[in-house]
Amino acid sequence: MKLNYTTQNQRLQVQIDANAVKDAFKQLAEFQEVFDEQQCGACESKNIYFRVRTVDGNDFFEMACKDCYAKLAFGQHKTGGGLFPKRKKQDGTFDRENKGWYKWNGNGN
């Protein structure tokens, strides 16, 4: 089965090939979790982009806002190579206010 999906902001399209409905669901969920971010969680700007930084041979995946310079970091699954948005604060609670988007202010916050 083939499934075509367009992100809510209409910027990206993907075609998913799957053998079963569960597989299609899983692939679509992974795609949406990473690529369907519509706006910055800090300032609500739609002027966001994907960025990969490489430090000491390690790749760091994030989305960044061109207007307020906030970013949303992505973690990497230990197996399977997938990504997920980091939406928790350092204390382990979910960041309901900014949805994981943050700005570096130089004092460790």
N, CA, C and O atoms as CSV, one atom per row, in Angstrom:
chain,resi,resn,atom,element,x,y,z
A,1,MET,N,N,0.842,-1.168,0.000
A,1,MET,CA,C,0.000,0.000,0.000
A,1,MET,C,C,0.887,1.231,0.000
A,1,MET,O,O,1.962,1.237,0.600
A,2,LYS,N,N,0.428,2.269,-0.677
A,2,LYS,CA,C,1.138,3.542,-0.705
A,2,LYS,C,C,0.256,4.598,-0.061
A,2,LYS,O,O,-0.957,4.634,-0.268
A,3,LEU,N,N,0.887,5.444,0.715
A,3,LEU,CA,C,0.183,6.513,1.414
A,3,LEU,C,C,0.909,7.818,1.120
A,3,LEU,O,O,2.116,7.913,1.342
A,4,ASN,N,N,0.198,8.818,0.627
A,4,ASN,CA,C,0.760,10.147,0.397
A,4,ASN,C,C,0.319,11.058,1.522
A,4,ASN,O,O,-0.850,11.061,1.908
A,5,TYR,N,N,1.263,11.838,2.053
A,5,TYR,CA,C,0.947,12.744,3.153
A,5,TYR,C,C,1.631,14.077,2.911
A,5,TYR,O,O,2.790,14.127,2.500
A,6,THR,N,N,0.900,15.161,3.169
A,6,THR,CA,C,1.436,16.516,3.102
A,6,THR,C,C,1.364,17.111,4.498
A,6,THR,O,O,0.336,17.010,5.167
A,7,THR,N,N,2.455,17.733,4.940
A,7,THR,CA,C,2.462,18.336,6.274
A,7,THR,C,C,1.407,19.433,6.352
A,7,THR,O,O,0.976,19.972,5.333
A,8,GLN,N,N,1.002,19.751,7.569
A,8,GLN,CA,C,-0.063,20.728,7.770
A,8,GLN,C,C,0.291,22.100,7.211
A,8,GLN,O,O,-0.596,22.841,6.787
A,9,ASN,N,N,1.577,22.450,7.206
A,9,ASN,CA,C,1.981,23.748,6.677
A,9,ASN,C,C,2.223,23.705,5.161
A,9,ASN,O,O,2.637,24.701,4.568
A,10,GLN,N,N,1.964,22.555,4.542
A,10,GLN,CA,C,2.050,22.369,3.086
A,10,GLN,C,C,3.481,22.448,2.538
A,10,GLN,O,O,3.662,22.527,1.323
A,11,ARG,N,N,4.491,22.427,3.398
A,11,ARG,CA,C,5.875,22.582,2.930
A,11,ARG,C,C,6.505,21.279,2.459
A,11,ARG,O,O,7.379,21.299,1.592
A,12,LEU,N,N,6.079,20.146,3.013
A,12,LEU,CA,C,6.702,18.865,2.686
A,12,LEU,C,C,5.653,17.825,2.326
A,12,LEU,O,O,4.542,17.829,2.855
A,13,GLN,N,N,6.034,16.926,1.409
A,13,GLN,CA,C,5.194,15.787,1.068
A,13,GLN,C,C,6.046,14.536,1.166
A,13,GLN,O,O,7.251,14.566,0.918
A,14,VAL,N,N,5.409,13.446,1.526
A,14,VAL,CA,C,6.113,12.175,1.618
A,14,VAL,C,C,5.199,11.079,1.071
A,14,VAL,O,O,3.977,11.154,1.195
A,15,GLN,N,N,5.809,10.066,0.469
A,15,GLN,CA,C,5.061,8.883,0.071
A,15,GLN,C,C,5.572,7.725,0.911
A,15,GLN,O,O,6.766,7.427,0.910
A,16,ILE,N,N,4.678,7.083,1.616
A,16,ILE,CA,C,5.033,5.976,2.506
A,16,ILE,C,C,4.604,4.672,1.856
A,16,ILE,O,O,3.453,4.517,1.447
A,17,ASP,N,N,5.541,3.736,1.764
A,17,ASP,CA,C,5.239,2.387,1.282
A,17,ASP,C,C,5.153,1.467,2.482
A,17,ASP,O,O,6.080,1.403,3.289
A,18,ALA,N,N,4.056,0.761,2.602
A,18,ALA,CA,C,3.868,-0.132,3.746
A,18,ALA,C,C,3.155,-1.395,3.307
A,18,ALA,O,O,2.382,-1.393,2.349
A,19,ASN,N,N,3.430,-2.477,4.029
A,19,ASN,CA,C,2.784,-3.753,3.729
A,19,ASN,C,C,1.473,-3.928,4.482
A,19,ASN,O,O,0.624,-4.723,4.080
A,20,ALA,N,N,1.308,-3.188,5.572
A,20,ALA,CA,C,0.114,-3.339,6.403
A,20,ALA,C,C,-0.246,-1.985,7.008
A,20,ALA,O,O,0.567,-1.061,7.030
A,21,VAL,N,N,-1.453,-1.888,7.487
A,21,VAL,CA,C,-1.952,-0.644,8.071
A,21,VAL,C,C,-1.110,-0.229,9.278
A,21,VAL,O,O,-0.805,0.953,9.432
A,22,LYS,N,N,-0.729,-1.175,10.131
A,22,LYS,CA,C,0.084,-0.844,11.309
A,22,LYS,C,C,1.423,-0.242,10.908
A,22,LYS,O,O,1.891,0.714,11.526
A,23,ASP,N,N,2.034,-0.798,9.881
A,23,ASP,CA,C,3.311,-0.293,9.409
A,23,ASP,C,C,3.144,1.119,8.850
A,23,ASP,O,O,3.968,1.990,9.127
A,24,ALA,N,N,2.101,1.355,8.076
A,24,ALA,CA,C,1.823,2.692,7.543
A,24,ALA,C,C,1.599,3.683,8.682
A,24,ALA,O,O,2.106,4.804,8.646
A,25,PHE,N,N,0.849,3.269,9.676
A,25,PHE,CA,C,0.571,4.128,10.834
A,25,PHE,C,C,1.871,4.506,11.540
A,25,PHE,O,O,2.087,5.670,11.879
A,26,LYS,N,N,2.730,3.518,11.756
A,26,LYS,CA,C,3.996,3.759,12.454
A,26,LYS,C,C,4.886,4.719,11.660
A,26,LYS,O,O,5.454,5.652,12.228
A,27,GLN,N,N,5.006,4.494,10.362
A,27,GLN,CA,C,5.843,5.362,9.535
A,27,GLN,C,C,5.295,6.786,9.497
A,27,GLN,O,O,6.056,7.749,9.584
A,28,LEU,N,N,3.981,6.918,9.367
A,28,LEU,CA,C,3.366,8.244,9.339
A,28,LEU,C,C,3.559,8.952,10.675
A,28,LEU,O,O,3.843,10.150,10.703
A,29,ALA,N,N,3.410,8.234,11.770
A,29,ALA,CA,C,3.600,8.822,13.102
A,29,ALA,C,C,5.027,9.342,13.266
A,29,ALA,O,O,5.231,10.436,13.792
A,30,GLU,N,N,6.014,8.565,12.818
A,30,GLU,CA,C,7.410,8.998,12.903
A,30,GLU,C,C,7.639,10.257,12.070
A,30,GLU,O,O,8.307,11.188,12.519
A,31,PHE,N,N,7.087,10.284,10.865
A,31,PHE,CA,C,7.248,11.447,9.991
A,31,PHE,C,C,6.600,12.683,10.615
A,31,PHE,O,O,7.214,13.749,10.669
A,32,GLN,N,N,5.371,12.542,11.082
A,32,GLN,CA,C,4.656,13.681,11.662
A,32,GLN,C,C,5.364,14.221,12.894
A,32,GLN,O,O,5.441,15.436,13.077
A,33,GLU,N,N,5.880,13.342,13.739
A,33,GLU,CA,C,6.514,13.781,14.975
A,33,GLU,C,C,7.723,14.681,14.699
A,33,GLU,O,O,8.001,15.604,15.464
A,34,VAL,N,N,8.430,14.410,13.614
A,34,VAL,CA,C,9.626,15.178,13.301
A,34,VAL,C,C,9.340,16.350,12.357
A,34,VAL,O,O,9.846,17.451,12.572
A,35,PHE,N,N,8.543,16.126,11.328
A,35,PHE,CA,C,8.432,17.102,10.247
A,35,PHE,C,C,7.165,17.960,10.256
A,35,PHE,O,O,7.039,18.857,9.423
A,36,ASP,N,N,6.238,17.716,11.157
A,36,ASP,CA,C,4.976,18.452,11.119
A,36,ASP,C,C,4.918,19.613,12.106
A,36,ASP,O,O,3.834,20.091,12.439
A,37,GLU,N,N,6.065,20.062,12.570
A,37,GLU,CA,C,6.116,21.228,13.458
A,37,GLU,C,C,5.725,22.452,12.624
A,37,GLU,O,O,6.331,22.712,11.585
A,38,GLN,N,N,4.721,23.196,13.071
A,38,GLN,CA,C,4.195,24.284,12.249
A,38,GLN,C,C,4.747,25.653,12.598
A,38,GLN,O,O,4.832,26.530,11.739
A,39,GLN,N,N,5.123,25.841,13.862
A,39,GLN,CA,C,5.575,27.171,14.266
A,39,GLN,C,C,6.485,27.070,15.479
A,39,GLN,O,O,6.528,26.051,16.168
A,40,CYS,N,N,7.197,28.139,15.716
A,40,CYS,CA,C,8.074,28.234,16.882
A,40,CYS,C,C,7.221,28.199,18.150
A,40,CYS,O,O,6.196,28.876,18.234
A,41,GLY,N,N,7.640,27.429,19.107
A,41,GLY,CA,C,6.918,27.362,20.372
A,41,GLY,C,C,7.188,28.539,21.284
A,41,GLY,O,O,6.465,28.748,22.259
A,42,ALA,N,N,8.218,29.310,20.980
A,42,ALA,CA,C,8.555,30.457,21.823
A,42,ALA,C,C,7.849,31.731,21.366
A,42,ALA,O,O,7.306,32.470,22.187
A,43,CYS,N,N,7.854,31.993,20.036
A,43,CYS,CA,C,7.278,33.256,19.545
A,43,CYS,C,C,6.121,33.051,18.560
A,43,CYS,O,O,5.501,34.020,18.122
A,44,GLU,N,N,5.834,31.799,18.215
A,44,GLU,CA,C,4.752,31.415,17.303
A,44,GLU,C,C,4.998,31.813,15.851
A,44,GLU,O,O,4.063,31.813,15.049
A,45,SER,N,N,6.222,32.147,15.503
A,45,SER,CA,C,6.563,32.454,14.117
A,45,SER,C,C,6.521,31.179,13.287
A,45,SER,O,O,6.846,30.099,13.779
A,46,LYS,N,N,6.126,31.305,12.049
A,46,LYS,CA,C,6.145,30.174,11.118
A,46,LYS,C,C,7.462,30.125,10.344
A,46,LYS,O,O,7.643,29.266,9.481
A,47,ASN,N,N,8.369,31.033,10.645
A,47,ASN,CA,C,9.646,31.162,9.965
A,47,ASN,C,C,10.679,30.234,10.630
A,47,ASN,O,O,11.660,30.696,11.213
A,48,ILE,N,N,10.440,28.924,10.530
A,48,ILE,CA,C,11.298,27.924,11.174
A,48,ILE,C,C,11.969,27.069,10.101
A,48,ILE,O,O,11.490,26.967,8.971
A,49,TYR,N,N,13.094,26.457,10.485
A,49,TYR,CA,C,13.835,25.632,9.534
A,49,TYR,C,C,14.548,24.492,10.268
A,49,TYR,O,O,14.720,24.523,11.487
A,50,PHE,N,N,14.957,23.486,9.490
A,50,PHE,CA,C,15.690,22.337,10.004
A,50,PHE,C,C,17.181,22.660,10.002
A,50,PHE,O,O,17.690,23.322,9.097
A,51,ARG,N,N,17.878,22.170,11.050
A,51,ARG,CA,C,19.310,22.432,11.144
A,51,ARG,C,C,19.995,21.202,11.740
A,51,ARG,O,O,19.474,20.573,12.661
A,52,VAL,N,N,21.152,20.873,11.208
A,52,VAL,CA,C,21.991,19.792,11.757
A,52,VAL,C,C,23.352,20.389,12.050
A,52,VAL,O,O,23.990,20.974,11.174
A,53,ARG,N,N,23.785,20.239,13.277
A,53,ARG,CA,C,25.117,20.698,13.685
A,53,ARG,C,C,25.960,19.467,13.982
A,53,ARG,O,O,25.471,18.499,14.565
A,54,THR,N,N,27.211,19.504,13.587
A,54,THR,CA,C,28.125,18.399,13.879
A,54,THR,C,C,29.207,18.910,14.820
A,54,THR,O,O,29.920,19.863,14.509
A,55,VAL,N,N,29.316,18.261,15.973
A,55,VAL,CA,C,30.309,18.625,16.976
A,55,VAL,C,C,31.074,17.365,17.362
A,55,VAL,O,O,30.479,16.383,17.805
A,56,ASP,N,N,32.370,17.395,17.195
A,56,ASP,CA,C,33.232,16.244,17.528
A,56,ASP,C,C,32.729,14.946,16.900
A,56,ASP,O,O,32.778,13.891,17.533
A,57,GLY,N,N,32.244,15.018,15.652
A,57,GLY,CA,C,31.784,13.830,14.944
A,57,GLY,C,C,30.377,13.392,15.287
A,57,GLY,O,O,29.901,12.392,14.748
A,58,ASN,N,N,29.695,14.107,16.167
A,58,ASN,CA,C,28.316,13.777,16.542
A,58,ASN,C,C,27.358,14.766,15.897
A,58,ASN,O,O,27.585,15.975,15.936
A,59,ASP,N,N,26.285,14.251,15.301
A,59,ASP,CA,C,25.271,15.093,14.681
A,59,ASP,C,C,24.186,15.447,15.691
A,59,ASP,O,O,23.695,14.589,16.425
A,60,PHE,N,N,23.821,16.725,15.716
A,60,PHE,CA,C,22.757,17.223,16.573
A,60,PHE,C,C,21.671,17.807,15.671
A,60,PHE,O,O,21.930,18.720,14.886
A,61,PHE,N,N,20.459,17.275,15.789
A,61,PHE,CA,C,19.341,17.661,14.939
A,61,PHE,C,C,18.438,18.610,15.707
A,61,PHE,O,O,18.131,18.380,16.877
A,62,GLU,N,N,18.011,19.688,15.034
A,62,GLU,CA,C,17.127,20.642,15.689
A,62,GLU,C,C,16.363,21.453,14.657
A,62,GLU,O,O,16.735,21.512,13.485
A,63,MET,N,N,15.295,22.071,15.115
A,63,MET,CA,C,14.593,23.079,14.333
A,63,MET,C,C,14.935,24.404,14.973
A,63,MET,O,O,15.122,24.485,16.187
A,64,ALA,N,N,15.018,25.446,14.157
A,64,ALA,CA,C,15.376,26.757,14.670
A,64,ALA,C,C,14.431,27.808,14.101
A,64,ALA,O,O,13.877,27.642,13.015
A,65,CYS,N,N,14.261,28.879,14.843
A,65,CYS,CA,C,13.403,29.986,14.446
A,65,CYS,C,C,14.282,31.121,13.931
A,65,CYS,O,O,15.223,31.537,14.606
A,66,LYS,N,N,13.980,31.616,12.750
A,66,LYS,CA,C,14.750,32.723,12.174
A,66,LYS,C,C,14.375,34.060,12.796
A,66,LYS,O,O,15.106,35.038,12.634
A,67,ASP,N,N,13.252,34.123,13.504
A,67,ASP,CA,C,12.807,35.393,14.071
A,67,ASP,C,C,13.302,35.625,15.494
A,67,ASP,O,O,13.815,36.701,15.801
A,68,CYS,N,N,13.153,34.615,16.378
A,68,CYS,CA,C,13.554,34.825,17.775
A,68,CYS,C,C,14.770,33.981,18.176
A,68,CYS,O,O,15.254,34.087,19.303
A,69,TYR,N,N,15.262,33.143,17.254
A,69,TYR,CA,C,16.455,32.304,17.462
A,69,TYR,C,C,16.261,31.177,18.483
A,69,TYR,O,O,17.235,30.605,18.972
A,70,ALA,N,N,15.010,30.862,18.800
A,70,ALA,CA,C,14.756,29.704,19.664
A,70,ALA,C,C,15.021,28.430,18.867
A,70,ALA,O,O,15.093,28.459,17.638
A,71,LYS,N,N,15.166,27.313,19.580
A,71,LYS,CA,C,15.355,26.044,18.882
A,71,LYS,C,C,14.618,24.925,19.604
A,71,LYS,O,O,14.321,25.009,20.796
A,72,LEU,N,N,14.335,23.881,18.846
A,72,LEU,CA,C,13.730,22.657,19.358
A,72,LEU,C,C,14.702,21.534,19.042
A,72,LEU,O,O,14.932,21.219,17.874
A,73,ALA,N,N,15.269,20.933,20.068
A,73,ALA,CA,C,16.256,19.865,19.885
A,73,ALA,C,C,15.553,18.530,19.685
A,73,ALA,O,O,14.460,18.306,20.205
A,74,PHE,N,N,16.192,17.648,18.927
A,74,PHE,CA,C,15.681,16.299,18.702
A,74,PHE,C,C,16.655,15.290,19.294
A,74,PHE,O,O,17.870,15.409,19.137
A,75,GLY,N,N,16.101,14.302,19.972
A,75,GLY,CA,C,16.896,13.191,20.466
A,75,GLY,C,C,16.931,12.099,19.422
A,75,GLY,O,O,16.147,12.105,18.473
A,76,GLN,N,N,17.843,11.163,19.600
A,76,GLN,CA,C,17.983,10.055,18.666
A,76,GLN,C,C,17.731,8.746,19.397
A,76,GLN,O,O,18.299,8.492,20.459
A,77,HIS,N,N,16.869,7.916,18.810
A,77,HIS,CA,C,16.610,6.595,19.394
A,77,HIS,C,C,17.888,5.762,19.330
A,77,HIS,O,O,18.630,5.834,18.350
A,78,LYS,N,N,18.141,4.991,20.350
A,78,LYS,CA,C,19.358,4.171,20.398
A,78,LYS,C,C,19.338,3.086,19.329
A,78,LYS,O,O,20.390,2.710,18.813
A,79,THR,N,N,18.153,2.579,18.990
A,79,THR,CA,C,18.031,1.592,17.921
A,79,THR,C,C,17.066,2.121,16.871
A,79,THR,O,O,16.103,2.818,17.193
A,80,GLY,N,N,17.324,1.792,15.637
A,80,GLY,CA,C,16.423,2.174,14.565
A,80,GLY,C,C,16.729,3.501,13.896
A,80,GLY,O,O,16.239,3.754,12.795
A,81,GLY,N,N,17.529,4.363,14.531
A,81,GLY,CA,C,17.942,5.603,13.903
A,81,GLY,C,C,16.903,6.702,13.835
A,81,GLY,O,O,17.120,7.702,13.152
A,82,GLY,N,N,15.779,6.550,14.524
A,82,GLY,CA,C,14.740,7.568,14.474
A,82,GLY,C,C,15.045,8.774,15.353
A,82,GLY,O,O,15.940,8.736,16.197
A,83,LEU,N,N,14.287,9.842,15.140
A,83,LEU,CA,C,14.405,11.065,15.921
A,83,LEU,C,C,13.108,11.342,16.655
A,83,LEU,O,O,12.041,10.872,16.258
A,84,PHE,N,N,13.210,12.112,17.733
A,84,PHE,CA,C,12.020,12.539,18.466
A,84,PHE,C,C,12.285,13.922,19.045
A,84,PHE,O,O,13.409,14.216,19.453
A,85,PRO,N,N,11.254,14.784,19.086
A,85,PRO,CA,C,11.458,16.115,19.659
A,85,PRO,C,C,11.601,16.030,21.169
A,85,PRO,O,O,10.860,15.301,21.829
A,86,LYS,N,N,12.546,16.768,21.711
A,86,LYS,CA,C,12.742,16.813,23.157
A,86,LYS,C,C,11.818,17.891,23.720
A,86,LYS,O,O,12.082,19.085,23.576
A,87,ARG,N,N,10.748,17.464,24.354
A,87,ARG,CA,C,9.736,18.400,24.842
A,87,ARG,C,C,9.689,18.470,26.368
A,87,ARG,O,O,8.782,19.076,26.938
A,88,LYS,N,N,10.672,17.849,27.026
A,88,LYS,CA,C,10.704,17.879,28.491
A,88,LYS,C,C,11.705,18.911,28.984
A,88,LYS,O,O,12.707,19.201,28.330
A,89,LYS,N,N,11.410,19.449,30.142
A,89,LYS,CA,C,12.342,20.355,30.819
A,89,LYS,C,C,13.423,19.526,31.494
A,89,LYS,O,O,13.333,18.299,31.533
A,90,GLN,N,N,14.432,20.181,32.018
A,90,GLN,CA,C,15.518,19.464,32.696
A,90,GLN,C,C,15.024,18.692,33.906
A,90,GLN,O,O,15.634,17.691,34.282
A,91,ASP,N,N,13.927,19.133,34.531
A,91,ASP,CA,C,13.406,18.419,35.700
A,91,ASP,C,C,12.542,17.219,35.323
A,91,ASP,O,O,12.020,16.539,36.206
A,92,GLY,N,N,12.380,16.945,34.013
A,92,GLY,CA,C,11.633,15.781,33.552
A,92,GLY,C,C,10.156,16.027,33.283
A,92,GLY,O,O,9.458,15.129,32.812
A,93,THR,N,N,9.672,17.223,33.574
A,93,THR,CA,C,8.268,17.536,33.294
A,93,THR,C,C,8.142,18.056,31.861
A,93,THR,O,O,9.100,18.577,31.290
A,94,PHE,N,N,6.943,17.906,31.292
A,94,PHE,CA,C,6.715,18.375,29.932
A,94,PHE,C,C,6.615,19.895,29.901
A,94,PHE,O,O,6.021,20.514,30.783
A,95,ASP,N,N,7.203,20.475,28.878
A,95,ASP,CA,C,7.182,21.920,28.681
A,95,ASP,C,C,5.905,22.290,27.932
A,95,ASP,O,O,5.890,22.360,26.703
A,96,ARG,N,N,4.850,22.522,28.677
A,96,ARG,CA,C,3.564,22.835,28.055
A,96,ARG,C,C,3.508,24.261,27.519
A,96,ARG,O,O,2.725,24.554,26.615
A,97,GLU,N,N,4.321,25.135,28.061
A,97,GLU,CA,C,4.298,26.537,27.643
A,97,GLU,C,C,4.935,26.734,26.258
A,97,GLU,O,O,4.329,27.348,25.381
A,98,ASN,N,N,6.149,26.217,26.063
A,98,ASN,CA,C,6.882,26.428,24.810
A,98,ASN,C,C,7.024,25.175,23.960
A,98,ASN,O,O,7.631,25.220,22.890
A,99,LYS,N,N,6.469,24.053,24.424
A,99,LYS,CA,C,6.481,22.787,23.678
A,99,LYS,C,C,7.890,22.317,23.331
A,99,LYS,O,O,8.108,21.707,22.284
A,100,GLY,N,N,8.838,22.602,24.211
A,100,GLY,CA,C,10.212,22.153,24.012
A,100,GLY,C,C,11.117,23.169,23.346
A,100,GLY,O,O,12.336,22.996,23.351
A,101,TRP,N,N,10.563,24.215,22.779
A,101,TRP,CA,C,11.369,25.272,22.165
A,101,TRP,C,C,12.008,26.107,23.272
A,101,TRP,O,O,11.368,26.405,24.281
A,102,TYR,N,N,13.261,26.478,23.081
A,102,TYR,CA,C,13.926,27.287,24.092
A,102,TYR,C,C,14.966,28.206,23.457
A,102,TYR,O,O,15.428,27.982,22.338
A,103,LYS,N,N,15.312,29.233,24.200
A,103,LYS,CA,C,16.356,30.164,23.782
A,103,LYS,C,C,17.491,30.081,24.791
A,103,LYS,O,O,17.250,30.063,25.998
A,104,TRP,N,N,18.688,30.032,24.318
A,104,TRP,CA,C,19.865,30.040,25.186
A,104,TRP,C,C,20.080,31.466,25.659
A,104,TRP,O,O,20.185,32.387,24.848
A,105,ASN,N,N,20.147,31.650,26.985
A,105,ASN,CA,C,20.355,33.010,27.496
A,105,ASN,C,C,21.708,33.170,28.194
A,105,ASN,O,O,21.973,34.206,28.803
A,106,GLY,N,N,22.561,32.148,28.107
A,106,GLY,CA,C,23.925,32.301,28.592
A,106,GLY,C,C,24.169,31.979,30.047
A,106,GLY,O,O,25.324,31.948,30.471
A,107,ASN,N,N,23.129,31.737,30.835
A,107,ASN,CA,C,23.364,31.442,32.258
A,107,ASN,C,C,22.946,30.015,32.609
A,107,ASN,O,O,22.671,29.710,33.770
A,108,GLY,N,N,22.900,29.149,31.607
A,108,GLY,CA,C,22.584,27.751,31.866
A,108,GLY,C,C,21.124,27.412,31.737
A,108,GLY,O,O,20.760,26.256,31.953
A,109,ASN,N,N,20.270,28.346,31.399
A,109,ASN,CA,C,18.831,28.098,31.229
A,109,ASN,C,C,18.440,28.108,29.766
A,109,ASN,O,O,17.268,27.916,29.439
